[in-house]
């Protein structure tokens, strides 16, 4: 019985780590998308370059 509880505890920890890694990856991708949009907007305005419309 104690071994089952320990195994469940380990699985719970692994699931928690996996969820945190997924959340971190999502936030990283959102940040990169935001920076890309910001730079594209300002680069367009500074250089007079027109992106496809």
mmJSON file of the N, C-alpha and C atoms, coordinates in Angstrom:
{"data_MODEL":{"atom_site":{
"group_PDB":["ATOM","ATOM","ATOM","ATOM","ATOM","ATOM","ATOM","ATOM","ATOM","ATOM","ATOM","ATOM","ATOM","ATOM","ATOM","ATOM","ATOM","ATOM","ATOM","ATOM","ATOM","ATOM","ATOM","ATOM","ATOM","ATOM","ATOM","ATOM","ATOM","ATOM","ATOM","ATOM","ATOM","ATOM","ATOM","ATOM","ATOM","ATOM","ATOM","ATOM","ATOM","ATOM","ATOM","ATOM","ATOM","ATOM","ATOM","ATOM","ATOM","ATOM","ATOM","ATOM","ATOM","ATOM","ATOM","ATOM","ATOM","ATOM","ATOM","ATOM","ATOM","ATOM","ATOM","ATOM","ATOM","ATOM","ATOM","ATOM","ATOM","ATOM","ATOM","ATOM","ATOM","ATOM","ATOM","ATOM","ATOM","ATOM","ATOM","ATOM","ATOM","ATOM","ATOM","ATOM","ATOM","ATOM","ATOM","ATOM","ATOM","ATOM","ATOM","ATOM","ATOM","ATOM","ATOM","ATOM","ATOM","ATOM","ATOM","ATOM","ATOM","ATOM","ATOM","ATOM","ATOM","ATOM","ATOM","ATOM","ATOM","ATOM","ATOM","ATOM","ATOM","ATOM","ATOM","ATOM","ATOM","ATOM","ATOM","ATOM","ATOM","ATOM","ATOM","ATOM","ATOM","ATOM","ATOM","ATOM","ATOM","ATOM","ATOM","ATOM","ATOM","ATOM","ATOM","ATOM","ATOM","ATOM","ATOM","ATOM","ATOM","ATOM","ATOM","ATOM","ATOM","ATOM","ATOM","ATOM","ATOM","ATOM","ATOM","ATOM","ATOM","ATOM","ATOM","ATOM","ATOM","ATOM","ATOM"],
"id":[1,2,3,4,5,6,7,8,9,10,11,12,13,14,15,16,17,18,19,20,21,22,23,24,25,26,27,28,29,30,31,32,33,34,35,36,37,38,39,40,41,42,43,44,45,46,47,48,49,50,51,52,53,54,55,56,57,58,59,60,61,62,63,64,65,66,67,68,69,70,71,72,73,74,75,76,77,78,79,80,81,82,83,84,85,86,87,88,89,90,91,92,93,94,95,96,97,98,99,100,101,102,103,104,105,106,107,108,109,110,111,112,113,114,115,116,117,118,119,120,121,122,123,124,125,126,127,128,129,130,131,132,133,134,135,136,137,138,139,140,141,142,143,144,145,146,147,148,149,150,151,152,153,154,155,156,157,158,159],
"type_symbol":["N","C","C","N","C","C","N","C","C","N","C","C","N","C","C","N","C","C","N","C","C","N","C","C","N","C","C","N","C","C","N","C","C","N","C","C","N","C","C","N","C","C","N","C","C","N","C","C","N","C","C","N","C","C","N","C","C","N","C","C","N","C","C","N","C","C","N","C","C","N","C","C","N","C","C","N","C","C","N","C","C","N","C","C","N","C","C","N","C","C","N","C","C","N","C","C","N","C","C","N","C","C","N","C","C","N","C","C","N","C","C","N","C","C","N","C","C","N","C","C","N","C","C","N","C","C","N","C","C","N","C","C","N","C","C","N","C","C","N","C","C","N","C","C","N","C","C","N","C","C","N","C","C","N","C","C","N","C","C"],
"label_atom_id":["N","CA","C","N","CA","C","N","CA","C","N","CA","C","N","CA","C","N","CA","C","N","CA","C","N","CA","C","N","CA","C","N","CA","C","N","CA","C","N","CA","C","N","CA","C","N","CA","C","N","CA","C","N","CA","C","N","CA","C","N","CA","C","N","CA","C","N","CA","C","N","CA","C","N","CA","C","N","CA","C","N","CA","C","N","CA","C","N","CA","C","N","CA","C","N","CA","C","N","CA","C","N","CA","C","N","CA","C","N","CA","C","N","CA","C","N","CA","C","N","CA","C","N","CA","C","N","CA","C","N","CA","C","N","CA","C","N","CA","C","N","CA","C","N","CA","C","N","CA","C","N","CA","C","N","CA","C","N","CA","C","N","CA","C","N","CA","C","N","CA","C","N","CA","C","N","CA","C","N","CA","C","N","CA","C"],
"label_alt_id":[null,null,null,null,null,null,null,null,null,null,null,null,null,null,null,null,null,null,null,null,null,null,null,null,null,null,null,null,null,null,null,null,null,null,null,null,null,null,null,null,null,null,null,null,null,null,null,null,null,null,null,null,null,null,null,null,null,null,null,null,null,null,null,null,null,null,null,null,null,null,null,null,null,null,null,null,null,null,null,null,null,null,null,null,null,null,null,null,null,null,null,null,null,null,null,null,null,null,null,null,null,null,null,null,null,null,null,null,null,null,null,null,null,null,null,null,null,null,null,null,null,null,null,null,null,null,null,null,null,null,null,null,null,null,null,null,null,null,null,null,null,null,null,null,null,null,null,null,null,null,null,null,null,null,null,null,null,null,null],
"label_comp_id":["UNK","UNK","UNK","UNK","UNK","UNK","UNK","UNK","UNK","UNK","UNK","UNK","UNK","UNK","UNK","UNK","UNK","UNK","UNK","UNK","UNK","UNK","UNK","UNK","UNK","UNK","UNK","UNK","UNK","UNK","UNK","UNK","UNK","UNK","UNK","UNK","UNK","UNK","UNK","UNK","UNK","UNK","UNK","UNK","UNK","UNK","UNK","UNK","UNK","UNK","UNK","UNK","UNK","UNK","UNK","UNK","UNK","UNK","UNK","UNK","UNK","UNK","UNK","UNK","UNK","UNK","UNK","UNK","UNK","UNK","UNK","UNK","UNK","UNK","UNK","UNK","UNK","UNK","UNK","UNK","UNK","UNK","UNK","UNK","UNK","UNK","UNK","UNK","UNK","UNK","UNK","UNK","UNK","UNK","UNK","UNK","UNK","UNK","UNK","UNK","UNK","UNK","UNK","UNK","UNK","UNK","UNK","UNK","UNK","UNK","UNK","UNK","UNK","UNK","UNK","UNK","UNK","UNK","UNK","UNK","UNK","UNK","UNK","UNK","UNK","UNK","UNK","UNK","UNK","UNK","UNK","UNK","UNK","UNK","UNK","UNK","UNK","UNK","UNK","UNK","UNK","UNK","UNK","UNK","UNK","UNK","UNK","UNK","UNK","UNK","UNK","UNK","UNK","UNK","UNK","UNK","UNK","UNK","UNK"],
"label_asym_id":["A","A","A","A","A","A","A","A","A","A","A","A","A","A","A","A","A","A","A","A","A","A","A","A","A","A","A","A","A","A","A","A","A","A","A","A","A","A","A","A","A","A","A","A","A","A","A","A","A","A","A","A","A","A","A","A","A","A","A","A","A","A","A","A","A","A","A","A","A","A","A","A","A","A","A","A","A","A","A","A","A","A","A","A","A","A","A","A","A","A","A","A","A","A","A","A","A","A","A","A","A","A","A","A","A","A","A","A","A","A","A","A","A","A","A","A","A","A","A","A","A","A","A","A","A","A","A","A","A","A","A","A","A","A","A","A","A","A","A","A","A","A","A","A","A","A","A","A","A","A","A","A","A","A","A","A","A","A","A"],
"label_entity_id":["1","1","1","1","1","1","1","1","1","1","1","1","1","1","1","1","1","1","1","1","1","1","1","1","1","1","1","1","1","1","1","1","1","1","1","1","1","1","1","1","1","1","1","1","1","1","1","1","1","1","1","1","1","1","1","1","1","1","1","1","1","1","1","1","1","1","1","1","1","1","1","1","1","1","1","1","1","1","1","1","1","1","1","1","1","1","1","1","1","1","1","1","1","1","1","1","1","1","1","1","1","1","1","1","1","1","1","1","1","1","1","1","1","1","1","1","1","1","1","1","1","1","1","1","1","1","1","1","1","1","1","1","1","1","1","1","1","1","1","1","1","1","1","1","1","1","1","1","1","1","1","1","1","1","1","1","1","1","1"],
"label_seq_id":[1,1,1,2,2,2,3,3,3,4,4,4,5,5,5,6,6,6,7,7,7,8,8,8,9,9,9,10,10,10,11,11,11,12,12,12,13,13,13,14,14,14,15,15,15,16,16,16,17,17,17,18,18,18,19,19,19,20,20,20,21,21,21,22,22,22,23,23,23,24,24,24,25,25,25,26,26,26,27,27,27,28,28,28,29,29,29,30,30,30,31,31,31,32,32,32,33,33,33,34,34,34,35,35,35,36,36,36,37,37,37,38,38,38,39,39,39,40,40,40,41,41,41,42,42,42,43,43,43,44,44,44,45,45,45,46,46,46,47,47,47,48,48,48,49,49,49,50,50,50,51,51,51,52,52,52,53,53,53],
"pdbx_PDB_ins_code":[null,null,null,null,null,null,null,null,null,null,null,null,null,null,null,null,null,null,null,null,null,null,null,null,null,null,null,null,null,null,null,null,null,null,null,null,null,null,null,null,null,null,null,null,null,null,null,null,null,null,null,null,null,null,null,null,null,null,null,null,null,null,null,null,null,null,null,null,null,null,null,null,null,null,null,null,null,null,null,null,null,null,null,null,null,null,null,null,null,null,null,null,null,null,null,null,null,null,null,null,null,null,null,null,null,null,null,null,null,null,null,null,null,null,null,null,null,null,null,null,null,null,null,null,null,null,null,null,null,null,null,null,null,null,null,null,null,null,null,null,null,null,null,null,null,null,null,null,null,null,null,null,null,null,null,null,null,null,null],
"Cartn_x":[0.825,0.0,0.868,1.898,2.789,3.523,3.863,4.543,3.623,2.337,1.378,1.249,1.19,1.084,2.322,3.487,4.73,4.765,4.3,4.269,3.315,2.15,1.187,1.79,2.504,3.156,4.191,4.979,5.98,5.318,4.247,3.529,2.942,2.451,1.899,2.989,4.167,5.289,5.688,5.778,6.144,5.112,3.851,2.781,2.881,3.193,3.329,4.489,5.608,6.773,6.441,5.765,5.394,4.466,3.511,2.587,3.333,4.253,5.029,5.881,6.474,7.287,6.422,5.219,4.301,3.906,3.616,3.258,4.416,5.63,6.803,7.017,6.852,7.023,5.971,4.729,3.658,3.978,4.418,4.735,5.929,6.888,8.032,7.586,6.744,6.266,5.417,4.589,3.784,4.695,5.73,6.674,7.404,7.839,8.526,7.602,6.349,5.387,5.166,5.071,4.875,6.065,7.265,8.47,8.555,8.223,8.252,7.276,6.074,5.081,5.554,6.095,6.59,7.698,8.661,9.778,9.32,8.413,7.911,7.205,6.413,5.694,6.671,7.64,8.576,9.558,9.963,10.872,10.176,8.909,8.125,8.041,7.789,7.661,9.0,10.088,11.396,11.993,11.78,12.428,11.529,10.265,9.336,9.016,9.478,9.233,7.804,7.107,5.724,5.665,5.1,4.85,3.658,3.52,2.388,1.082,0.188,-1.106,-2.23],
"Cartn_y":[-1.194,0.0,1.256,1.24,2.402,2.632,1.542,1.661,2.307,1.965,2.566,4.065,4.439,5.862,6.612,6.008,6.652,6.779,5.749,5.792,6.882,6.982,8.031,9.405,9.541,10.809,11.18,10.205,10.455,10.85,10.156,10.49,11.894,12.259,13.6,14.657,14.397,15.335,15.475,14.356,14.402,15.174,14.969,15.682,17.18,17.543,18.956,19.597,18.897,19.418,19.571,18.59,18.643,19.828,20.056,21.181,22.505,22.625,23.863,24.107,23.049,23.202,23.649,23.097,23.497,24.958,25.373,26.77,27.701,27.32,28.145,28.268,27.176,27.202,28.096,28.006,28.847,30.324,30.683,32.08,32.56,31.691,32.056,32.347,31.496,31.708,32.97,33.248,34.473,35.692,35.633,36.747,36.971,35.9,36.033,36.613,36.207,36.751,38.238,38.633,40.045,40.885,40.404,41.137,41.234,40.167,40.177,41.204,41.247,42.235,43.65,43.869,45.194,45.648,44.77,45.124,45.332,44.511,44.667,46.003,46.391,47.662,48.835,48.822,49.94,49.958,48.805,48.758,49.331,48.993,49.505,51.03,51.567,53.015,53.734,53.131,53.792,53.762,52.719,52.587,53.008,53.183,53.498,52.287,51.135,49.89,49.449,49.09,48.651,47.134,46.548,45.115,44.868,43.652,43.343,43.684,44.279,44.611,43.885],
"Cartn_z":[0.0,0.0,0.0,0.825,0.919,-0.401,-1.082,-2.381,-3.411,-3.372,-4.303,-4.05,-2.777,-2.431,-2.905,-2.729,-3.166,-4.689,-5.386,-6.85,-7.334,-6.703,-7.064,-6.801,-5.704,-5.375,-6.436,-6.875,-7.915,-9.233,-9.597,-10.83,-10.755,-9.593,-9.399,-9.57,-9.025,-9.168,-10.632,-11.349,-12.762,-13.573,-13.264,-13.96,-13.7,-12.478,-12.116,-12.871,-12.957,-13.681,-15.158,-15.733,-17.148,-17.414,-16.526,-16.68,-16.608,-15.647,-15.522,-16.759,-17.307,-18.513,-19.684,-19.801,-20.871,-20.715,-19.485,-19.228,-19.569,-19.179,-19.475,-20.972,-21.698,-23.151,-23.793,-23.331,-23.856,-23.632,-22.426,-22.131,-22.952,-23.184,-24.018,-25.447,-26.003,-27.37,-27.483,-26.484,-26.491,-26.427,-25.602,-25.497,-26.818,-27.454,-28.739,-29.801,-29.8,-30.758,-30.51,-29.254,-28.92,-29.356,-29.09,-29.484,-31.003,-31.697,-33.163,-33.72,-33.184,-33.643,-33.356,-32.172,-31.794,-32.741,-32.975,-33.852,-35.288,-35.765,-37.132,-37.285,-36.305,-36.366,-36.38,-35.469,-35.381,-36.546,-37.033,-38.174,-39.398,-39.562,-40.685,-40.611,-39.437,-39.276,-39.417,-38.972,-39.018,-40.418,-41.172,-42.476,-43.622,-43.356,-44.424,-45.276,-44.833,-45.566,-45.32,-46.378,-46.222,-46.309,-45.274,-45.318,-46.225,-46.706,-47.584,-46.887,-47.648,-47.04,-47.739],
"occupancy":[1.0,1.0,1.0,1.0,1.0,1.0,1.0,1.0,1.0,1.0,1.0,1.0,1.0,1.0,1.0,1.0,1.0,1.0,1.0,1.0,1.0,1.0,1.0,1.0,1.0,1.0,1.0,1.0,1.0,1.0,1.0,1.0,1.0,1.0,1.0,1.0,1.0,1.0,1.0,1.0,1.0,1.0,1.0,1.0,1.0,1.0,1.0,1.0,1.0,1.0,1.0,1.0,1.0,1.0,1.0,1.0,1.0,1.0,1.0,1.0,1.0,1.0,1.0,1.0,1.0,1.0,1.0,1.0,1.0,1.0,1.0,1.0,1.0,1.0,1.0,1.0,1.0,1.0,1.0,1.0,1.0,1.0,1.0,1.0,1.0,1.0,1.0,1.0,1.0,1.0,1.0,1.0,1.0,1.0,1.0,1.0,1.0,1.0,1.0,1.0,1.0,1.0,1.0,1.0,1.0,1.0,1.0,1.0,1.0,1.0,1.0,1.0,1.0,1.0,1.0,1.0,1.0,1.0,1.0,1.0,1.0,1.0,1.0,1.0,1.0,1.0,1.0,1.0,1.0,1.0,1.0,1.0,1.0,1.0,1.0,1.0,1.0,1.0,1.0,1.0,1.0,1.0,1.0,1.0,1.0,1.0,1.0,1.0,1.0,1.0,1.0,1.0,1.0,1.0,1.0,1.0,1.0,1.0,1.0],
"B_iso_or_equiv":[0.0,0.0,0.0,0.0,0.0,0.0,0.0,0.0,0.0,0.0,0.0,0.0,0.0,0.0,0.0,0.0,0.0,0.0,0.0,0.0,0.0,0.0,0.0,0.0,0.0,0.0,0.0,0.0,0.0,0.0,0.0,0.0,0.0,0.0,0.0,0.0,0.0,0.0,0.0,0.0,0.0,0.0,0.0,0.0,0.0,0.0,0.0,0.0,0.0,0.0,0.0,0.0,0.0,0.0,0.0,0.0,0.0,0.0,0.0,0.0,0.0,0.0,0.0,0.0,0.0,0.0,0.0,0.0,0.0,0.0,0.0,0.0,0.0,0.0,0.0,0.0,0.0,0.0,0.0,0.0,0.0,0.0,0.0,0.0,0.0,0.0,0.0,0.0,0.0,0.0,0.0,0.0,0.0,0.0,0.0,0.0,0.0,0.0,0.0,0.0,0.0,0.0,0.0,0.0,0.0,0.0,0.0,0.0,0.0,0.0,0.0,0.0,0.0,0.0,0.0,0.0,0.0,0.0,0.0,0.0,0.0,0.0,0.0,0.0,0.0,0.0,0.0,0.0,0.0,0.0,0.0,0.0,0.0,0.0,0.0,0.0,0.0,0.0,0.0,0.0,0.0,0.0,0.0,0.0,0.0,0.0,0.0,0.0,0.0,0.0,0.0,0.0,0.0,0.0,0.0,0.0,0.0,0.0,0.0],
"pdbx_formal_charge":[null,null,null,null,null,null,null,null,null,null,null,null,null,null,null,null,null,null,null,null,null,null,null,null,null,null,null,null,null,null,null,null,null,null,null,null,null,null,null,null,null,null,null,null,null,null,null,null,null,null,null,null,null,null,null,null,null,null,null,null,null,null,null,null,null,null,null,null,null,null,null,null,null,null,null,null,null,null,null,null,null,null,null,null,null,null,null,null,null,null,null,null,null,null,null,null,null,null,null,null,null,null,null,null,null,null,null,null,null,null,null,null,null,null,null,null,null,null,null,null,null,null,null,null,null,null,null,null,null,null,null,null,null,null,null,null,null,null,null,null,null,null,null,null,null,null,null,null,null,null,null,null,null,null,null,null,null,null,null],
"auth_seq_id":[1,1,1,2,2,2,3,3,3,4,4,4,5,5,5,6,6,6,7,7,7,8,8,8,9,9,9,10,10,10,11,11,11,12,12,12,13,13,13,14,14,14,15,15,15,16,16,16,17,17,17,18,18,18,19,19,19,20,20,20,21,21,21,22,22,22,23,23,23,24,24,24,25,25,25,26,26,26,27,27,27,28,28,28,29,29,29,30,30,30,31,31,31,32,32,32,33,33,33,34,34,34,35,35,35,36,36,36,37,37,37,38,38,38,39,39,39,40,40,40,41,41,41,42,42,42,43,43,43,44,44,44,45,45,45,46,46,46,47,47,47,48,48,48,49,49,49,50,50,50,51,51,51,52,52,52,53,53,53],
"auth_comp_id":["UNK","UNK","UNK","UNK","UNK","UNK","UNK","UNK","UNK","UNK","UNK","UNK","UNK","UNK","UNK","UNK","UNK","UNK","UNK","UNK","UNK","UNK","UNK","UNK","UNK","UNK","UNK","UNK","UNK","UNK","UNK","UNK","UNK","UNK","UNK","UNK","UNK","UNK","UNK","UNK","UNK","UNK","UNK","UNK","UNK","UNK","UNK","UNK","UNK","UNK","UNK","UNK","UNK","UNK","UNK","UNK","UNK","UNK","UNK","UNK","UNK","UNK","UNK","UNK","UNK","UNK","UNK","UNK","UNK","UNK","UNK","UNK","UNK","UNK","UNK","UNK","UNK","UNK","UNK","UNK","UNK","UNK","UNK","UNK","UNK","UNK","UNK","UNK","UNK","UNK","UNK","UNK","UNK","UNK","UNK","UNK","UNK","UNK","UNK","UNK","UNK","UNK","UNK","UNK","UNK","UNK","UNK","UNK","UNK","UNK","UNK","UNK","UNK","UNK","UNK","UNK","UNK","UNK","UNK","UNK","UNK","UNK","UNK","UNK","UNK","UNK","UNK","UNK","UNK","UNK","UNK","UNK","UNK","UNK","UNK","UNK","UNK","UNK","UNK","UNK","UNK","UNK","UNK","UNK","UNK","UNK","UNK","UNK","UNK","UNK","UNK","UNK","UNK","UNK","UNK","UNK","UNK","UNK","UNK"],
"auth_asym_id":["A","A","A","A","A","A","A","A","A","A","A","A","A","A","A","A","A","A","A","A","A","A","A","A","A","A","A","A","A","A","A","A","A","A","A","A","A","A","A","A","A","A","A","A","A","A","A","A","A","A","A","A","A","A","A","A","A","A","A","A","A","A","A","A","A","A","A","A","A","A","A","A","A","A","A","A","A","A","A","A","A","A","A","A","A","A","A","A","A","A","A","A","A","A","A","A","A","A","A","A","A","A","A","A","A","A","A","A","A","A","A","A","A","A","A","A","A","A","A","A","A","A","A","A","A","A","A","A","A","A","A","A","A","A","A","A","A","A","A","A","A","A","A","A","A","A","A","A","A","A","A","A","A","A","A","A","A","A","A"],
"auth_atom_id":["N","CA","C","N","CA","C","N","CA","C","N","CA","C","N","CA","C","N","CA","C","N","CA","C","N","CA","C","N","CA","C","N","CA","C","N","CA","C","N","CA","C","N","CA","C","N","CA","C","N","CA","C","N","CA","C","N","CA","C","N","CA","C","N","CA","C","N","CA","C","N","CA","C","N","CA","C","N","CA","C","N","CA","C","N","CA","C","N","CA","C","N","CA","C","N","CA","C","N","CA","C","N","CA","C","N","CA","C","N","CA","C","N","CA","C","N","CA","C","N","CA","C","N","CA","C","N","CA","C","N","CA","C","N","CA","C","N","CA","C","N","CA","C","N","CA","C","N","CA","C","N","CA","C","N","CA","C","N","CA","C","N","CA","C","N","CA","C","N","CA","C","N","CA","C","N","CA","C","N","CA","C","N","CA","C"],
"pdbx_PDB_model_num":[1,1,1,1,1,1,1,1,1,1,1,1,1,1,1,1,1,1,1,1,1,1,1,1,1,1,1,1,1,1,1,1,1,1,1,1,1,1,1,1,1,1,1,1,1,1,1,1,1,1,1,1,1,1,1,1,1,1,1,1,1,1,1,1,1,1,1,1,1,1,1,1,1,1,1,1,1,1,1,1,1,1,1,1,1,1,1,1,1,1,1,1,1,1,1,1,1,1,1,1,1,1,1,1,1,1,1,1,1,1,1,1,1,1,1,1,1,1,1,1,1,1,1,1,1,1,1,1,1,1,1,1,1,1,1,1,1,1,1,1,1,1,1,1,1,1,1,1,1,1,1,1,1,1,1,1,1,1,1]
}}}
